[in-house]
Amino acid sequence: MDNKQIKRRFMISAVLYASTILGLGGCTEASFLSPPVCGGVTDQTDLNAPKTIVSKNISSFHAHFFLPGEWSQGRSDRFYTFDIGNDENGVLIASSSEPAISLPADKALLVKLQSIIDAHNLAAINGIHRITAGLPPAYQPCHFKASYASGELLQFTQNSNPEADWAKQTYLAFANWFAEKGVPALLPPQQHFAPVSDFFLKYTDNRRSFTYSPMRVQEKDAISGEQLLLSRAIYDIDAKKSLSREFILFPADYKDSIHAILSAHDLRPFDRQSVLYGLDRPRQETKLSLADLQIHVSFADWHTLYIDTSTDSDIEKLRPLVSELSAYHDSIFDASLY
């Protein structure tokens, strides 16, 4: 083999190697006729696609998107695919690709998905097919397609947005629907709280505010030399006056008891730090001190759980937890009187 042949073979190998490397970066497959352009944009948008979908009756559905974090048990930072379509027997089936789940679909799921489409005005991007090559995995193409009984079609393809609310809501729609059908595999694992390091509870009942919290008192008010005490305060909201304030020593098992009560409840939907629910728990615009219910917990692993809400639905969901927490605190305060 002469020097020219050796040089030519080396150049071909280098081109193939470079193409392989570029392919790993998310570019399309290498081709000598149409080589990939990392960072290049492919735009096949249908400019005539309608931006309004009249029908509300979804007949089939497909969504493929990326979500960061732990969204299902043992899985994180990955693409999810959901489909609804007829099987070989003509039965409408809802399915998840991984974990693989398939169940007969019902109207409740279809109505929920349509509400997400409407809430995020996805019809406004109908017909878009625009992707950029060579982006990180989280931004690889996502696909959405909803067919309607009317014959209308809503579909788009674009680079994934890991923070897209419509994708999170779509995931939750399927995850919660499957869980209601007895298959909770798409829901993240139940919380396992670290030991409690600090706790605060305030709630309103019959126009009275009840607060249980740690409080440092002056040296003259210390109990058995301890200045950091557990406080119970009751305040009349209408009269704008304090009805009572009491102090006791923390029971030796106080933090363990609080931990046990919290662990018995699913608080993921109220955790602002959760990748699954966090964006759905924005802080209220009103002053937090005016919230009808406040539960603040700090844990030994630096995780915090801050719940501040005046929303009736939130308060109703948290009522069992608040009842347990207040009953526990009242029991230790009342026991101190004897």
Buried (B, 14 or more C-beta within 10 A) or exposed (E): EEEEEEEEEEEEEEEEEEBEEBBEBBBBEBEEEEBBBBEEEEEEBEEEBEEEBEBBEBBBBBBBBBBEBBBBEEBEBBBBBBBBBEEEEEEBBBBBEEEEBEBEBEEEBBEBBBEBBEEBEBBEBBBBBBBBBBBEEBBBBBBBBBBBEEEBBBBBBBBBBBEBEBBBBBBBBBBBBBEEBEBBBBBBEEBEBEEBBBBBBBBBEEEBBBBBBEBEBEEEEBBEEEBEBBBBBBBEEEEEEEEEEEBBBEBEEBBEBBBBBBBEBEBBBBBBEBBBBBEBBEEEEEEEEEBBBBBBBBBEEEBBBBBBBBEEEBBEBBEEBBEBBBEBBEEBBEEBEE
